[in-house]
Amino acid sequence: MPRKSSKTPRRGQVDKNYIGVTAKIFSVLEYFIKEGAKQQAISFQELSTNLPFARTTVHRILYSLEKLGYVEKGDSKAHYRLGCRFFELTEPAVHFRRLQSLAKAVMLDLLVRFSETVNLGVLDDGQVAYIEVVQSPSALRIAATPGDRNPVHSTALGKVILAYLPQDEVESILEQYPMIKMTPKTITQKAHYLEHLASVREQGIAFDLAENVEGVVCVAAPIFDQHGRIVAGLSVSGPASRMESKLSSIREDVRQAGLKISRMLGPLSLTEPSSGKVTRSSSS
């Protein structure tokens, strides 16, 4: 079945679901994105001259965007630039794309070394969301796909992310998402789980030993941003029958891979992963 076109309706056509002012608002924002890199602020005169709208329309859009915090007045009269709210809105998407780009080569190195699936996951609404997956070439493999979600309490990725979050945030997540028994080995007691997270911090690594899916083992390491905040987890997962014999090698390589990506994200000086501590470098 052919897909419906999402293009702006042609003149004379009526699309009751199309809100015309949306295109005008985004045209203004797109102009700021395109031209803003060349100059600190853009004048109202320039915008009204280069956009195919009435001056009053451009003025009302700028006024509304300024009220919402997406643009702000520049140093000169009647000049505007993108505001903090715009960057707060777009930063997560930009950050994840950069994270994916930097992590891909490291993930491929792990794949070549161990021939097991390598996952990159982030915390999203109290669950682990996979944003990049490099699948094992083996016929018998364990592989999520980007966009898939899993519980935080029963996965290595979830554990390694929660281990470095503030305690109140961890407890809030555990209250919102019950610790369901996924397999006979799943930790379901909150006190036990919090103790387990302390151990994860000490080791700088987390394990899922058939706690989320029976017969599946996963090893995960944390990834920190330039401010030392946990932003993601990197893991290697596979059938227990293959993983158990190479766990010691995998755990060290995954830990080092997490540190490598963290260093690429910003000017951090990370201590040895066994300490689980993160410190700023003198240049930060």
LUMLOKOL-101373 format. One record per residue: x, y, z of N, C-alpha, C, O in turn; residue in one letter. Coordinates in steps of 0.2 Angstrom, whole numbers, padded with zeros to 4 digits, always signed. Each point is the difference from the previous one (the first is absolute). Example, Ala and Ser with C-alpha at 12.3 -4.5 7.8 and 13.67 -1.06 7.14 Angstrom:
REM LUMLOKOL-101373
+0066-0028+0039-0004+0006+0000+0004+0006+0000+0005-0001+0003A -0007+0006-0007+0004+0006+0001-0004+0005+0003+0003+0006+0001S 
REM end
This chain:
REM LUMLOKOL-101373
+0004-0006+0000-0004+0006+0000+0004+0006+0000+0005+0001+0004M -0005+0004-0009+0004+0006+0000-0001+0004+0006-0006+0001+0003P +0012+0002-0001-0001+0005+0006-0003+0007-0002+0002+0002-0006R -0005+0001+0010-0003+0006-0001+0006+0005+0000+0004+0000+0004K -0005+0005-0008+0005+0006+0000-0001+0004+0006-0005+0002+0002S +0011+0000+0001+0000+0005+0006+0002+0007-0002+0001+0004+0004S -0001-0003-0011+0002+0007-0002-0006+0005+0001-0006-0002+0001K +0008+0008-0001-0005+0005+0001-0005+0000-0006+0002-0001-0006T -0008+0002+0008-0006-0001-0005+0001+0005-0006+0002+0006+0002P -0003-0008-0008+0000+0005-0005-0005+0005+0000-0005-0001+0003R +0006+0007-0006-0005+0005+0000-0006-0002-0003+0000-0004-0005R -0006+0005+0008-0006-0002-0002-0002-0006+0003-0006-0002+0001G +0011-0002+0002-0002-0006+0004-0001+0002+0007+0003+0004+0003Q -0008-0008+0000-0001+0001+0007+0001-0006+0004-0002-0006-0001V +0007+0006+0006+0001-0005+0005-0001+0002+0007+0003+0004+0003D -0009-0006-0001-0003+0002+0007+0005-0002+0005+0000+0004+0006K +0005-0008-0006+0004-0002+0005+0007+0004+0000+0004+0000+0005N -0003+0004-0010+0006+0004-0001-0001+0007+0003-0005+0003-0001Y +0010-0002+0006+0000+0007+0003+0005+0004-0003+0006-0001+0001I -0008+0006-0005+0004+0004-0004+0005+0004+0004+0006+0000-0003G -0007+0002+0008+0004+0004+0004+0006-0004+0002+0006+0003+0002V -0006-0009-0001+0005-0005+0002+0006+0001-0005+0006+0001+0002T -0007-0001-0008+0005+0001-0005+0003+0007+0000+0006+0000-0001A -0009+0005+0003+0003+0007+0001+0004+0000+0006+0006+0003+0000K -0008-0006+0005+0004+0000+0006+0007-0004-0001+0005+0002+0002I -0006-0008-0005+0006-0004-0001+0005+0004-0006+0006-0001+0000F -0009+0005-0004+0004+0003-0005+0004+0005+0004+0006+0002-0002S -0009+0002+0007+0004+0004+0004+0006-0003+0003+0005+0002+0000V -0007-0008+0004+0005-0003+0003+0006-0003-0004+0006+0000+0002L -0008-0002-0008+0005-0003-0005+0004+0006-0002+0006-0002-0001E -0008+0008+0000+0004+0005-0002+0005+0002+0005+0006+0001-0001Y -0008-0001+0008+0005+0001+0005+0005-0006+0000+0006+0002+0001F -0008-0008-0002+0005-0005+0000+0005+0000-0006+0006-0001+0001I -0008+0003-0006+0004+0001-0006+0004+0006+0000+0006-0001-0002K -0008+0007+0004+0003+0006+0000+0004+0002+0006+0004+0004+0000E -0007-0007+0006+0003+0001+0006+0007-0001+0001+0003+0003+0004G -0001-0008-0007+0008-0002+0000+0004+0005-0003+0006+0001+0002A -0009+0004-0006+0004+0005-0004+0000+0006+0004+0005+0004-0001K -0009-0003+0006-0001+0007+0003-0003-0002+0007-0004-0004+0001Q +0006+0009+0004-0003-0001+0007-0007+0001+0000-0003-0004+0004Q +0000+0008-0007-0007+0002+0000-0003+0002-0006+0004+0002-0005A -0010-0003+0003-0003+0001-0006-0005+0005+0001-0004+0000+0005I +0004+0005-0009-0005+0006+0000-0007-0002-0002-0001-0004-0004S -0004+0008+0007-0007-0001-0002+0000+0002-0008-0004-0004-0004F +0007+0009+0002+0000+0002-0007+0003-0006-0005-0004-0001-0005Q +0009-0002+0007+0003-0006-0004-0005-0005+0000-0002-0003-0006E -0001+0001+0011-0005-0005+0000-0006+0001-0004-0003-0004-0004L +0000+0010+0005-0006+0002-0004+0001+0001-0007-0004-0001-0004S +0011+0003+0002+0001+0000-0007+0001-0007-0003-0002-0001-0006T +0005-0003+0009+0002-0007-0003-0006-0005+0001+0001-0006-0003N -0006+0007+0007-0005-0005+0001-0006+0002-0004-0002+0006+0001L -0002-0010-0004-0005+0002-0004-0007+0001+0004-0005-0002-0002P +0006+0006+0007-0006+0001+0005-0001+0008+0001+0005+0003-0001F -0011-0001+0003-0001+0007+0001+0005+0002+0007+0001-0005+0004A +0001+0011-0004+0004+0002+0005-0004-0001+0007+0004-0002+0005R -0010+0003-0005-0004-0001+0006+0000-0007+0002+0000-0002+0006T +0000-0003-0010+0000-0007+0001+0007-0002+0003+0001-0004+0005T +0005+0007-0008+0006-0002+0003+0001+0003+0007+0003-0003+0004V -0006+0009-0003+0001+0003+0007-0004-0004+0005+0002-0001+0005H -0008-0001-0007-0004-0004+0005+0003-0007+0001+0000-0002+0006R +0003-0001-0011+0004-0006+0002+0006+0001+0004+0001-0004+0005I +0003+0009-0006+0006+0002+0004-0003+0001+0007+0003-0002+0005L -0008+0006-0004-0003+0002+0006-0002-0006+0004+0002-0001+0006Y -0005-0004-0009-0002-0006+0003+0006-0005+0002+0000-0003+0005S +0004+0003-0010+0006-0005+0002+0004+0003+0006+0003-0003+0004L -0002+0010-0004+0003+0003+0005-0003-0001+0007+0003-0001+0005E -0010+0001-0005-0004-0001+0006+0001-0007+0003+0001-0001+0006K +0000-0004-0011+0001-0007+0002+0007-0001+0001+0002-0006+0003L +0003+0010-0004+0007-0001+0001+0004-0003-0005+0006-0002+0001G -0009+0001-0007+0004-0003-0006+0004+0005-0004+0005-0002-0003Y -0007+0008+0004+0005+0006-0003+0000+0005+0006-0004+0000+0004V +0010+0004-0005+0001+0006+0005+0002+0006-0004+0003-0001-0005E -0003+0006+0008+0002+0007-0003+0008+0000+0000+0003-0003+0005K +0000+0005-0010+0007+0001+0000+0002+0006+0003-0004+0004+0003G +0010-0002-0003+0003+0006+0003-0002+0006-0004-0001+0005+0003D +0000-0005-0010-0003+0005-0004-0007+0000+0000-0004-0005+0001S +0001+0011-0002-0007+0001+0000-0003-0004-0006+0002+0000-0006K -0008-0003+0007-0003-0004-0005+0004-0006-0003-0001-0001-0006A +0006-0001+0010+0003-0006-0002-0001-0006+0004-0002+0001+0006H +0002-0007-0009-0002-0006+0004+0005-0006-0001+0003+0000-0005Y -0003-0004+0010+0004-0006-0001-0004-0006+0003-0005+0001+0004R +0007-0007-0005-0003-0006+0003+0001+0000+0008+0006+0002+0002L -0011-0003+0002+0000+0000+0007+0002-0007+0003+0000-0005-0003G +0001+0005+0010+0002-0006+0003-0005-0005+0000+0002-0006-0001C -0009+0008+0000-0005-0006+0000+0001-0004-0006-0001-0006+0000R +0003+0009-0006+0001-0003-0006+0005-0006+0001-0001-0005-0003F +0007+0007+0006+0005-0004+0000-0001-0006+0006+0002-0005-0001F -0006+0007+0006-0002-0005+0004-0005-0005-0003+0001-0006+0002E -0005+0008-0007-0004-0005-0004+0004-0004-0004-0002-0006-0001L +0007+0009-0003+0003-0004-0005+0007-0004+0003+0002-0004-0003T +0000+0006+0009+0006-0003+0002+0000-0007+0001+0005-0004-0002E -0010+0001+0005+0000-0008+0000+0001-0003-0006+0004-0005-0001P -0008+0007-0004+0001-0003-0007+0007+0000-0003+0003-0005-0002A +0000+0011+0003+0006+0001-0003+0005-0004+0004+0005-0003-0003V -0006+0003+0010+0005-0004+0004+0000-0007-0002+0005-0003+0000H -0011+0000-0001-0001-0007-0001+0003-0002-0007+0003-0005-0001F -0003+0010-0004+0003-0002-0006+0007+0000+0000+0004-0004-0003R -0001+0009+0007+0007+0000+0001+0002-0006+0004+0006-0003-0002R -0009+0001+0007+0001-0006+0004+0000-0006-0005+0005-0004+0001L -0010+0003-0005+0000-0005-0004+0006+0000-0005+0003-0005-0001Q -0001+0011-0002+0005+0000-0005+0007-0002+0004+0004-0003-0003S -0003+0006+0009+0006-0002+0003+0001-0007+0002+0005-0003+0000L -0011+0000+0002+0000-0007+0003+0001-0005-0005+0002-0006+0001A -0004+0007-0007-0001-0005-0006+0007-0004-0001+0000-0006+0000K +0005+0010-0001+0007-0003-0001+0002-0005+0006+0003-0005-0001A -0004+0008+0007+0001-0004+0006-0004-0006+0001+0003-0006+0001V -0009+0006-0003-0005-0005+0000+0002-0006-0005+0000-0006+0001M +0003+0009-0007+0002-0005-0005+0006-0004+0002+0001-0006-0002L +0003+0010+0006+0006-0004+0002-0001-0005+0005+0003-0006+0000D -0008+0007+0004-0003-0005+0005-0003-0006-0004+0001-0006+0002L -0004+0008-0007-0004-0006-0004+0006-0004-0003-0001-0006+0000L +0006+0009-0003+0005-0004-0003+0004-0004+0005+0002-0006-0002V -0001+0008+0008+0004-0003+0005-0004-0006+0003+0002-0006+0001R -0009+0007+0000-0004-0005+0003-0005-0004-0004-0003-0005+0002F +0001+0008-0007-0005-0003-0005-0007+0000+0004-0004-0005-0002S +0003+0009+0007-0007+0001+0003-0003+0006-0001+0004+0005-0002E -0010-0004+0003-0004+0006-0001+0002+0005+0005+0001-0001+0005T +0000+0007-0008+0002+0006+0004-0005+0005+0000-0003+0002-0006V +0001+0001+0012-0006+0004+0000+0002+0007+0003+0004+0000+0005N -0007+0005-0007+0001+0007+0003-0007+0002+0002-0005+0000-0004L +0004+0001+0011-0007+0002+0003+0000+0006+0004+0005+0002+0003G -0010+0001-0003-0001+0006+0005-0006-0001+0004-0005-0004-0001V +0004+0008+0006-0006+0000+0005-0005+0005-0003+0001+0006-0002L -0007-0009+0001-0005+0004-0003-0007-0002+0003-0002-0005-0001D -0001+0010+0005-0006-0001+0003+0000-0006+0005-0004-0004+0000D +0010+0003+0003+0000-0006+0005+0002-0006-0003-0001-0005+0004G +0002+0004-0010+0002-0006-0003+0007+0001-0004+0002+0005-0002Q +0001-0011+0000+0005+0000-0005-0002+0001-0007-0004-0005-0002V +0006+0010-0001-0002+0000-0008+0007-0001-0004+0005+0003+0002A -0005-0008-0006+0005-0001-0005+0001+0005-0005-0005+0001-0004Y +0010+0002+0003+0001+0005-0005+0005-0002-0006+0000+0003-0005I +0004-0008+0007+0004-0003-0005+0002-0007+0001+0001-0002+0006E -0002-0003-0011+0002-0007+0001+0004-0002-0005-0002+0001-0006V +0007-0005+0007+0004-0003-0005-0001-0008+0002+0003-0002+0005V -0006-0001-0010-0002-0007+0001+0006-0005-0001+0004+0001-0004Q -0004-0006+0008+0004-0006-0001-0001-0003-0007-0005-0001-0002S +0011-0002-0001-0001-0003-0006-0002-0007+0001-0002-0004-0005P +0002+0001+0011-0002-0007+0002-0008-0001-0002-0004+0005+0001S +0003-0011-0003-0007-0002-0001-0004+0001+0006-0006+0002+0000A +0009-0005+0006-0003+0001+0006+0002+0006+0004+0006+0000+0002L -0010+0005-0002+0002+0007+0003-0005+0003+0003-0006-0001+0000R +0008+0005+0005-0005+0004+0004+0001+0008-0003+0005+0003+0001I -0011-0001-0003+0001+0007-0003-0007+0004+0000-0005-0002-0002A +0006+0008+0006-0006+0004-0001+0001+0004-0006+0005-0001-0004A -0010+0006+0003+0001+0004-0006-0001+0007+0003-0004+0001+0005T +0007+0004-0008-0001+0007+0002-0007+0002+0001-0004-0001-0004P +0002+0004+0010-0007+0002+0001-0003-0005+0005-0005+0001+0004G +0008-0007-0003-0002-0005+0005+0001+0002+0007+0004+0004+0001D -0008-0006+0003+0000+0002+0007+0000-0006+0005-0002-0005-0002R +0006+0005+0008+0000-0005+0004+0000+0003+0007+0001+0006+0001N -0003-0010+0004+0000+0002+0007+0007+0002+0003+0005-0002-0003P -0004+0007+0007+0006+0002+0003+0003-0005+0005+0006-0001+0001V -0011-0002+0003+0002-0004+0006+0003-0006-0002+0004-0003+0004H -0005+0000-0010+0002-0007-0002+0005+0000-0005+0002-0005-0002S +0000+0011-0001+0005+0000-0005+0006+0003+0002+0001+0004+0005T +0005-0006-0008+0006+0003+0002+0001+0007-0002+0003+0004+0003A -0006-0002-0009+0000+0007-0002-0004+0004+0005+0002+0006+0002L -0008-0008+0001-0004+0003+0004+0004+0001+0007+0000+0006+0003G +0003-0011-0001+0004+0000+0007+0006+0005-0001+0001+0004+0005K +0002-0004-0010+0006+0004-0001-0002+0008+0000+0004+0004+0002V -0009-0003-0005-0003+0007+0000-0002+0002+0006+0001+0006+0003I -0006-0010+0000-0002+0002+0007+0005+0001+0005-0001+0004+0005L +0006-0008-0005+0006+0000+0005+0003+0007+0001+0002+0001+0005A -0002+0003-0010+0003+0006+0000-0005+0006+0000+0002+0006+0000Y -0008-0008+0001-0005+0006+0001-0001+0001+0007+0002-0004+0005L -0005+0010-0003-0001+0002+0007-0005-0005+0003-0004-0002-0003P +0005+0001+0010-0004-0005+0003-0008+0001-0001-0004-0004-0001Q +0002+0010+0002-0007+0002+0000-0003-0001-0007-0006-0002+0000D +0010+0003-0005-0002-0002-0007-0001-0007-0001-0005-0002-0003E +0010-0002+0006-0001-0007-0001-0006-0003+0004-0004-0004-0003V +0003+0007+0009-0006-0003+0003-0006+0002-0003-0005-0004+0000E +0004+0010-0003-0006+0002-0003-0001-0004-0006-0006-0002-0002S +0011+0000-0002-0001-0005-0006-0002-0007+0003-0005-0002-0003I +0008+0000+0008-0002-0007+0002-0007+0000+0003-0004-0005+0000L +0001+0011+0003-0007+0000+0002-0004+0001-0006-0006-0003+0001E +0008+0006-0006-0005+0001-0006+0000-0007-0004-0005-0001-0003Q +0011-0002+0003+0000-0006-0004+0001-0006+0004+0006-0001+0002Y -0011-0003+0000+0001-0006+0005+0006-0005-0003+0001-0001-0006P +0002-0002+0011+0005-0004-0001-0002-0007-0002+0000-0005+0005M -0003+0004-0011-0003-0006-0002+0005-0006+0000+0006+0001-0003I -0008-0007+0005+0005-0006-0001+0000-0002-0007-0005-0004-0002K +0010+0006-0002+0000-0002-0007+0003-0008-0001-0003-0003-0004M +0007+0001+0009+0003-0007+0000+0001-0002+0007-0001+0005+0005T +0002-0011-0003+0001-0002+0007+0006+0004+0003+0001+0000+0006P +0004+0003-0010+0005+0003+0003+0000+0008+0000+0004+0003+0003K -0010+0000-0005-0001+0007+0001+0000+0002+0007-0004-0003+0004T +0007+0009-0003+0000+0003+0007-0007+0004+0000-0001+0004-0004I -0003-0006+0009-0006+0004+0001-0001+0003+0006-0005+0004+0001T +0010-0004+0004+0000+0003+0006+0003+0007+0000+0006+0000-0002Q -0009+0005+0003+0003+0007+0000+0007+0001+0004+0005+0002-0003K -0005-0004+0009+0006+0000+0004+0006-0004-0003+0005+0003+0000A -0007-0009-0002+0005-0004-0003+0003+0004-0007+0006-0001-0001H -0011+0003-0003+0002+0004-0006+0005+0006+0001+0004+0001-0003Y -0006+0003+0008+0004+0006+0002+0007-0002+0002+0005+0003-0002L -0004-0009+0006+0006-0003+0002+0004-0002-0007+0006+0001+0000E -0010-0004-0004+0003-0002-0006+0003+0006-0005+0005-0001-0003H -0009+0006+0003+0003+0006-0003+0006+0003+0002+0004+0002-0003L -0003-0003+0010+0006+0003+0003+0006-0005-0002+0005+0003-0001A -0006-0009+0000+0005-0005-0002+0002+0002-0008+0005+0000-0002S -0010+0002-0002+0001+0002-0007+0004+0006+0000+0005+0000-0004V -0006+0005+0009+0004+0006+0000+0007-0002+0002+0005+0003-0003R -0004-0007+0007+0007-0002+0002+0004-0004-0005+0006+0002-0001E -0010-0006-0003+0004-0003-0006+0000+0003-0006+0004-0001-0004Q -0008+0006+0003-0001+0004-0006-0003-0004-0006+0002+0001-0006G -0005-0006+0008-0003-0005-0005-0006-0003+0003-0001-0001+0006I -0004-0001-0011-0006-0003+0003-0001-0007-0004+0001+0000-0006A -0004-0005+0009-0002-0006-0003-0007-0001+0000-0004+0001+0005F +0002-0005-0010-0007-0003+0000+0001-0007-0002+0001-0002-0005D -0001-0002+0011+0001-0007-0001-0006-0004+0000-0003-0003+0005L +0000+0003-0011-0007-0003-0001-0005+0003+0004-0005-0004+0002A +0005+0011-0001-0005+0003+0005-0006+0003-0004-0005+0001+0003E +0007+0000-0010-0006+0003-0004-0003-0005-0004-0006+0000-0001N +0010-0004-0002-0002-0006-0005+0004-0006+0002+0006+0001+0001V -0009-0006+0000+0003-0006+0002+0005-0002-0005-0001+0000-0006E +0007-0002+0008+0005-0003-0005+0004+0006-0003+0004-0001-0005G -0005+0007+0007+0004+0006-0003+0004+0004+0005-0003+0001+0005V +0009+0000-0007+0005+0004+0005+0002+0006-0004+0001+0000-0006V -0001+0005+0010+0002+0007-0002+0005+0003+0004-0001+0000+0006C +0005+0004-0008+0005+0004+0003+0000+0007-0002+0000+0001-0006V -0001+0004+0011-0001+0007-0002+0005+0005+0004+0002-0002+0005A +0000+0007-0009+0004+0005+0003-0003+0007-0001-0004+0001-0004A +0006+0004+0009-0003+0006+0000+0003+0005-0005+0006-0001-0002P -0010+0006-0001+0003+0005-0004-0002+0007+0003-0006+0001+0001I +0011+0003+0000-0001+0006+0003+0001+0006-0005+0004-0001-0005F -0008+0007+0006+0002+0005-0004+0005+0005+0003+0004-0002+0004D -0003+0008-0007+0006+0004+0001+0000+0003+0007+0004+0002+0003Q -0010-0003+0000-0001+0003+0007+0000-0006+0005-0001+0001+0006H +0002-0007-0008+0001-0006+0005-0007-0003+0001-0001-0004+0005G -0004+0006-0009-0007-0003+0002-0001-0006-0005+0002+0000-0005R -0005-0005+0008-0002-0006-0004-0005+0002-0005-0005+0003+0001I +0007-0005-0007-0005+0001-0006-0002-0006-0004-0005+0000-0003V +0009-0006+0004-0002-0006-0004+0004-0006+0003+0004+0001+0005A -0006-0006-0008+0004-0006+0002+0002-0004-0006-0004+0000-0005G +0009-0004+0005+0003-0004-0006+0000-0007+0003+0003-0001+0005L -0006-0004-0009+0000-0007+0002+0002-0005-0005-0001+0002-0006S +0003-0007+0008+0001-0006-0005-0005-0006+0003+0001-0001+0006V -0005-0002-0010-0004-0005+0002+0000-0006-0005+0001+0001-0006S -0003-0007+0009+0000-0006-0004-0002-0005+0004-0002+0000+0006G +0001-0006-0009-0002-0006+0004+0005-0002+0005+0006+0000-0001P -0009-0002+0007+0005-0002+0005+0005-0005-0002+0005+0000+0003A -0007-0005-0007+0004-0005-0002+0007+0002-0003+0005-0003+0000S -0006+0009-0003+0006+0003-0003+0004+0005+0004+0006+0001+0000R -0010+0003+0004+0002+0006+0003+0004-0002+0007+0005+0003+0001M -0007-0008+0002+0003-0002+0006+0007-0001+0000+0004+0001+0005E -0001-0004-0010+0007-0002-0001+0004+0006-0001+0006+0000+0000S -0009+0006-0003+0004+0005-0001-0002+0007+0004+0001+0005-0002K -0004-0006+0007-0003+0005+0004+0006+0005+0003-0001+0006+0000L +0006-0009+0002+0006+0004+0003+0003+0005-0005+0001+0005+0001S -0001-0008-0007+0003+0004-0006-0005+0006-0002+0002+0005-0001S -0008-0008+0001-0006+0005-0002+0000+0006+0005-0001+0006-0002I +0000-0008+0008-0001+0005+0005+0006+0006+0000-0002+0006+0000R +0008-0008-0001+0005+0005+0000+0000+0004-0007+0001+0006+0000E -0002-0009-0005-0001+0003-0007-0006+0005+0000+0001+0005-0003D -0006-0007+0006-0006+0004+0000+0001+0006+0004-0002+0006-0001V +0005-0007+0007+0001+0005+0004+0005+0006-0003-0001+0006+0001R +0006-0009-0004+0005+0005-0004-0004+0003-0005+0002+0006-0002Q -0006-0009-0002-0004+0003-0005-0004+0006+0002-0001+0005-0003A -0003-0007+0009-0004+0006+0003+0004+0006+0002-0002+0006-0001G +0008-0007+0003+0005+0005+0002+0002+0004-0006+0001+0006+0000L +0000-0010-0005+0003+0003-0007-0006+0005-0003+0002+0005-0002K -0008-0007+0002-0005+0004-0002-0001+0006+0004-0001+0005-0002I +0001-0006+0009-0001+0005+0004+0006+0006-0001-0002+0006+0000S +0008-0008-0001+0005+0004-0001-0001+0004-0007+0001+0006+0000R -0004-0009-0005-0001+0003-0006-0006+0005+0000+0000+0005-0004M -0004-0006+0009-0006+0005+0001+0002+0006+0003-0004+0005+0000L +0010-0004+0004+0002+0006+0002+0006-0001+0004+0003-0005+0001G +0000+0011+0002+0006+0000+0004+0000-0003+0007+0001+0004+0004P -0002-0010-0004-0001-0003+0007+0007-0004+0001+0003-0003-0005L -0001+0003+0011+0005-0005+0002-0003-0005+0004-0001+0001+0006S +0001-0007-0008-0004-0006+0003+0006-0004+0004+0005-0002-0003L -0007+0000+0009+0004-0004+0004+0000-0007-0003-0004-0001-0004T +0008-0004+0007-0001-0006-0002-0007-0003+0001-0003+0002+0005E +0000-0006-0010-0007-0001+0000-0002-0004+0007-0006+0000+0002P +0011-0004+0001-0002-0004+0006-0002+0005+0005-0004-0003+0005S +0006+0009-0005-0002+0005+0006-0007+0002-0001-0004+0002+0004S +0001-0002-0011-0006+0003-0001-0001+0007+0001-0005+0003+0000G +0011+0001+0000-0001+0007+0002+0002+0004-0007+0004-0002-0004K -0007+0008+0004+0002+0005-0006+0002+0006+0003-0003+0003+0005V +0008+0000-0008+0003+0006+0002+0001+0005-0006+0001-0003-0005T -0001+0009+0006+0002+0005-0005+0007+0000-0001+0004-0001+0004R -0002+0002-0011+0007+0001-0001+0002+0008+0001-0005+0004+0001S +0011-0003+0000+0002+0007+0001-0002+0005-0005+0000+0006+0001S -0001-0009-0007-0002+0005-0006-0007+0001+0000-0002+0004-0004S -0002-0007+0008-0008+0001-0001-0002+0006+0005-0006+0001+0000S 
REM end
